[in-house]
Amino acid sequence: MKRIDLEHLIRAAGSIADLRELIIIGSQAILGSIPNPPPELTTSQEADLWTPTAPEKADLIDGSIGEMSPFHGTFGYYAHGVGTGAAVLPARWKSRLVRVQNDNTNQIAGLCLSPADIVISKLAAGREKDLSYVTSLFRHRLLRRDEVEAVFSEVPPIILAQIKPRFLRCISDAAC
């Protein structure tokens, strides 16, 4: 997915759901902070969109421009409407959201997770594809170790105990 594709999804989802703001979580949220990341960070065809002010609209987004929809078939990417439990996030994640709002989004705001918050979420999920994604962020020096460690204090201790070994593995694998 490219930044312009994410902007298209923001515009379409906002129009379909009659919303002026959406939150983008998951891997493609990186396009908010880094408009042209390395290809391995943009291989996903989906953008996870959360509609916190209207959670019932997630199904509308999925049905209209989700996986296997005519939209997906036409453009090769799609939106996945998600709910509040879709990601583990640090306490102050909202203060770091990156706004994508321009003529391409029809002035609908896509609020993207910051890279550090994406990393926390990916580490918490712990799937191999998530850890590879985190390793790539560090390998390409798109994020510094201390930027992630700075948000560790915002994560509950039980979650931190799970993600810290994964974090250290990703750092080691990236050879930073």
GIWOPE-V373530 format. One record per residue. N is the residue number from 0. RES is the residue in one letter. NEAR is the number of other ideal C-beta (glycine too) atoms within 12 Angstrom. D_LAST is the distance of its C-alpha to the last C-alpha in Angstrom with 2 decimals. Layout:
BEGIN
N & RES & NEAR & D_LAST
N & RES & NEAR & D_LAST
END
This chain:
BEGIN
0 & M & 35 & 26.42
1 & K & 26 & 26.44
2 & R & 31 & 26.89
3 & I & 21 & 30.59
4 & D & 33 & 30.92
5 & L & 47 & 29.54
6 & E & 34 & 32.01
7 & H & 32 & 34.75
8 & L & 49 & 34.00
9 & I & 45 & 34.09
10 & R & 32 & 37.40
11 & A & 36 & 38.89
12 & A & 47 & 37.93
13 & G & 37 & 39.08
14 & S & 24 & 42.33
15 & I & 30 & 42.97
16 & A & 33 & 42.32
17 & D & 18 & 43.93
18 & L & 32 & 40.96
19 & R & 22 & 39.58
20 & E & 29 & 36.19
21 & L & 47 & 33.81
22 & I & 42 & 30.44
23 & I & 52 & 27.78
24 & I & 43 & 25.48
25 & G & 39 & 23.29
26 & S & 39 & 20.90
27 & Q & 39 & 23.07
28 & A & 51 & 23.03
29 & I & 44 & 19.92
30 & L & 37 & 22.58
31 & G & 36 & 23.85
32 & S & 32 & 20.87
33 & I & 28 & 19.63
34 & P & 23 & 22.84
35 & N & 17 & 21.41
36 & P & 31 & 18.14
37 & P & 18 & 17.03
38 & P & 12 & 19.69
39 & E & 19 & 17.90
40 & L & 36 & 17.73
41 & T & 28 & 21.46
42 & T & 20 & 23.01
43 & S & 31 & 24.90
44 & Q & 28 & 28.53
45 & E & 35 & 28.96
46 & A & 47 & 28.33
47 & D & 40 & 28.97
48 & L & 49 & 31.46
49 & W & 39 & 32.71
50 & T & 37 & 36.05
51 & P & 26 & 36.27
52 & T & 19 & 39.60
53 & A & 24 & 41.16
54 & P & 22 & 39.50
55 & E & 17 & 42.40
56 & K & 29 & 41.38
57 & A & 33 & 38.34
58 & D & 21 & 40.81
59 & L & 25 & 42.46
60 & I & 39 & 39.21
61 & D & 29 & 38.44
62 & G & 23 & 41.99
63 & S & 28 & 42.10
64 & I & 39 & 38.78
65 & G & 30 & 36.98
66 & E & 23 & 36.12
67 & M & 16 & 39.01
68 & S & 27 & 40.84
69 & P & 14 & 42.55
70 & F & 28 & 39.91
71 & H & 25 & 37.15
72 & G & 14 & 39.32
73 & T & 14 & 39.96
74 & F & 22 & 36.54
75 & G & 18 & 34.13
76 & Y & 32 & 32.29
77 & Y & 34 & 33.52
78 & A & 47 & 33.25
79 & H & 36 & 32.96
80 & G & 40 & 34.76
81 & V & 30 & 33.19
82 & G & 22 & 34.41
83 & T & 16 & 33.20
84 & G & 14 & 31.74
85 & A & 25 & 29.47
86 & A & 29 & 26.23
87 & V & 30 & 25.03
88 & L & 37 & 24.12
89 & P & 32 & 23.53
90 & A & 18 & 26.76
91 & R & 17 & 26.37
92 & W & 29 & 24.88
93 & K & 21 & 27.98
94 & S & 16 & 27.35
95 & R & 29 & 24.18
96 & L & 30 & 25.76
97 & V & 29 & 25.48
98 & R & 26 & 28.91
99 & V & 40 & 29.66
100 & Q & 25 & 33.33
101 & N & 20 & 35.16
102 & D & 13 & 38.04
103 & N & 23 & 36.20
104 & T & 33 & 36.02
105 & N & 22 & 39.63
106 & Q & 18 & 38.41
107 & I & 32 & 37.37
108 & A & 27 & 34.21
109 & G & 44 & 31.21
110 & L & 35 & 29.10
111 & C & 41 & 25.53
112 & L & 41 & 23.07
113 & S & 36 & 20.26
114 & P & 37 & 16.72
115 & A & 38 & 16.05
116 & D & 42 & 19.34
117 & I & 45 & 18.67
118 & V & 48 & 15.61
119 & I & 45 & 17.94
120 & S & 39 & 20.58
121 & K & 40 & 18.57
122 & L & 41 & 17.29
123 & A & 32 & 20.94
124 & A & 28 & 22.28
125 & G & 24 & 20.08
126 & R & 16 & 21.25
127 & E & 15 & 19.26
128 & K & 18 & 19.35
129 & D & 29 & 18.01
130 & L & 28 & 14.99
131 & S & 25 & 14.36
132 & Y & 39 & 14.77
133 & V & 43 & 12.25
134 & T & 31 & 9.61
135 & S & 32 & 10.82
136 & L & 41 & 10.64
137 & F & 34 & 6.90
138 & R & 22 & 6.76
139 & H & 23 & 9.41
140 & R & 18 & 8.15
141 & L & 31 & 11.39
142 & L & 36 & 10.58
143 & R & 18 & 8.98
144 & R & 24 & 8.55
145 & D & 14 & 11.79
146 & E & 25 & 13.62
147 & V & 38 & 13.64
148 & E & 23 & 14.39
149 & A & 21 & 17.19
150 & V & 34 & 19.01
151 & F & 27 & 18.91
152 & S & 15 & 22.20
153 & E & 25 & 23.79
154 & V & 30 & 23.39
155 & P & 17 & 26.15
156 & P & 12 & 25.35
157 & I & 11 & 26.25
158 & I & 26 & 23.77
159 & L & 24 & 21.00
160 & A & 15 & 21.74
161 & Q & 19 & 21.19
162 & I & 34 & 18.01
163 & K & 23 & 16.00
164 & P & 15 & 15.62
165 & R & 31 & 14.70
166 & F & 38 & 12.03
167 & L & 21 & 10.53
168 & R & 20 & 11.01
169 & C & 32 & 9.30
170 & I & 27 & 6.02
171 & S & 17 & 6.74
172 & D & 20 & 8.08
173 & A & 26 & 5.49
174 & A & 11 & 3.80
175 & C & 23 & 0.00
END
